[in-house]
Amino acid sequence: MRFNRRITFVTEREGGYNPETGQHDEPRKEKDTVACNLSELGIERTNELFGQIDKKIIVARLQRPYHKPVDYVLIDEQKYSIKRQSDYRKGVFYLEGTAWG
């Protein structure tokens, strides 16, 4: 399996008062880019896993498990939400978003 695509995991941090520094911290986004393999989930399998066939689901497979908290992911500057993470293989994510080409 080729891991020739890149996926960026984004975590948004809220700003606010930081008691350690005594200053106000600005909101920021933390990004982590890793290699992945992308494929579309078929209609039958989408219906079996999620009970819906009207949404396009992308499967992102990573080389290693990913355990950090994530708000959303970016693939080719398109935003995807994480529909589900595989319980068995922590490096497999099911993503829901706009059309992927």
C-alpha positions as CSV (number, residue, x, y, z in Angstrom):
1,M,0.0,0.0,0.0
2,R,1.4,3.4,-1.0
3,F,1.2,6.3,1.4
4,N,1.6,8.9,-1.2
5,R,-1.0,11.5,0.0
6,R,-0.8,13.9,3.0
7,I,-3.4,14.5,5.6
8,T,-3.3,17.4,8.1
9,F,-4.8,17.0,11.5
10,V,-6.0,20.3,13.0
11,T,-6.7,21.1,16.6
12,E,-8.0,24.6,17.4
13,R,-6.9,26.1,20.7
14,E,-9.0,28.9,22.3
15,G,-7.3,32.0,23.5
16,G,-7.7,33.4,27.0
17,Y,-5.8,34.3,30.1
18,N,-2.8,32.2,30.9
19,P,-2.1,32.2,34.6
20,E,1.4,30.9,34.1
21,T,2.6,33.8,32.0
22,G,0.1,36.4,33.2
23,Q,-0.7,37.3,29.6
24,H,-3.6,36.8,27.2
25,D,-3.0,34.0,24.7
26,E,-4.3,34.4,21.2
27,P,-6.4,31.6,19.6
28,R,-4.3,29.3,17.5
29,K,-4.5,26.2,15.3
30,E,-2.1,23.3,15.8
31,K,-1.4,21.3,12.6
32,D,0.2,17.9,12.2
33,T,0.8,16.5,8.7
34,V,1.4,12.8,8.1
35,A,1.5,10.5,5.1
36,C,-1.6,8.5,4.3
37,N,-3.4,6.3,1.8
38,L,-6.9,7.6,0.7
39,S,-9.7,5.7,-0.9
40,E,-13.5,6.0,-1.2
41,L,-15.8,3.8,0.7
42,G,-18.3,1.9,-1.5
43,I,-22.0,2.4,-1.3
44,E,-22.7,-1.0,0.2
45,R,-20.1,-0.6,2.9
46,T,-21.2,2.9,3.7
47,N,-24.7,1.7,4.2
48,E,-23.5,-1.2,6.3
49,L,-21.3,1.0,8.6
50,F,-23.3,4.3,8.8
51,G,-26.8,3.4,7.6
52,Q,-26.7,6.2,5.0
53,I,-25.8,6.1,1.3
54,D,-26.3,9.8,0.5
55,K,-22.9,10.8,1.9
56,K,-19.5,10.4,0.4
57,I,-17.1,8.7,2.9
58,I,-13.3,8.8,2.5
59,V,-11.1,6.2,4.2
60,A,-7.7,7.5,5.4
61,R,-5.2,4.9,6.3
62,L,-2.0,5.9,8.2
63,Q,1.2,4.0,8.7
64,R,1.0,4.4,12.5
65,P,-1.9,4.9,15.0
66,Y,-2.9,8.5,15.7
67,H,-4.1,9.2,19.3
68,K,-3.9,13.0,19.6
69,P,-7.2,15.0,19.9
70,V,-8.4,16.3,16.5
71,D,-11.1,18.9,15.6
72,Y,-11.0,18.3,11.8
73,V,-8.6,17.3,9.0
74,L,-7.5,18.9,5.8
75,I,-6.8,17.1,2.6
76,D,-5.6,19.3,-0.3
77,E,-6.9,22.3,1.6
78,Q,-10.4,20.8,1.8
79,K,-12.0,20.4,5.3
80,Y,-13.3,17.0,6.4
81,S,-14.9,16.0,9.7
82,I,-13.9,12.7,11.3
83,K,-17.0,10.5,11.2
84,R,-15.3,7.6,12.9
85,Q,-12.0,6.1,13.9
86,S,-11.5,2.3,13.6
87,D,-11.6,0.6,17.0
88,Y,-9.3,-2.2,15.8
89,R,-6.8,-0.2,13.7
90,K,-6.3,3.2,15.3
91,G,-4.6,4.4,12.1
92,V,-7.8,4.2,10.0
93,F,-10.2,7.2,9.8
94,Y,-13.6,7.5,8.1
95,L,-13.9,11.1,6.9
96,E,-17.0,12.9,5.7
97,G,-16.8,16.0,3.6
98,T,-17.0,17.5,0.1
99,A,-16.3,15.6,-3.1
100,W,-12.7,14.3,-3.4
101,G,-11.0,13.8,-6.7
